[in-house]
C-alpha cells in the first residue's frame, strides 16, 4: 500500500536554528498537509497546500514557517528560527483529490528544540 | 466552526470486554468523520471513516462506529478488546468546504487494555 514517507524520524536542533522537515507524499495525491502534535496534546492543523500554493493556514503557521514542493515529489516544512515551543511531532499528510478521499499520514518527525 | 469532543481522556477495559470510545461533533453542515489510531511512537493510522453513506461504518481490526445525527455522535466500538488495541484514539471531523478541507482532531482517548 502506498505510504507517505517522512524524514528524519527524529531531529534535535538548537534554539534559533533553521530546520527543514521532509515529506514524500503519495505520488498521485494532490493535496498536502502538515499537522503538529505537541507531546500529550491533540493533533493540530498547520497548513494545507494545493496546486503549488498554500490553501489554508492556521494561526500557528506564522512567518517562521514556510512550505515548499520544490521538485514535484518532496513536500517540505521549514521553520526559520526554532523556539523551544516548536518541539513537537510533525505529521505530513496527503489526499488524492477534491472528491471525498481519505487522508494518509506519515509516521511523523519528532522535533526537539534544545 | 467544526469541532469534535472526545469524552474521557483515558479508558481502561479488560481484555475481552466491550470497547466504547465517545466522540461528539459540532458542525453546521453534514460532516465527514474519522477515527484514527496512534500506537506508541508511531503515526496516525485510519481506522474508519463516515462519508454520508451507511451510518454504521466498519473499520479495521474489528472496530466500528455509528453516525447518529440526532445525537451528533460518532462513537467507536469494538465487541471484544485485545491487548494489541492499547493505543491513543483520535476522532476527527472534516467539512466539505474549500479546497483545503482540513481535519480537526479531538483531544484523543488513551485506551488501556488489562488482563
Interface residues (C-beta under 8 A of the other chain):
Chain A: X6 X31 X33 X35 X41 X42 X43 X44 X45 X48 X50 X55 X56 X91 X93 X95 X98 X100 X102 X103 X104 X105 X106 X107 X108
Chain B: X32 X34 X36 X42 X43 X44 X45 X46 X49 X51 X90 X92 X96 X98 X99 X100 X101 X102 X103 X104 X105 X106 X107 X108
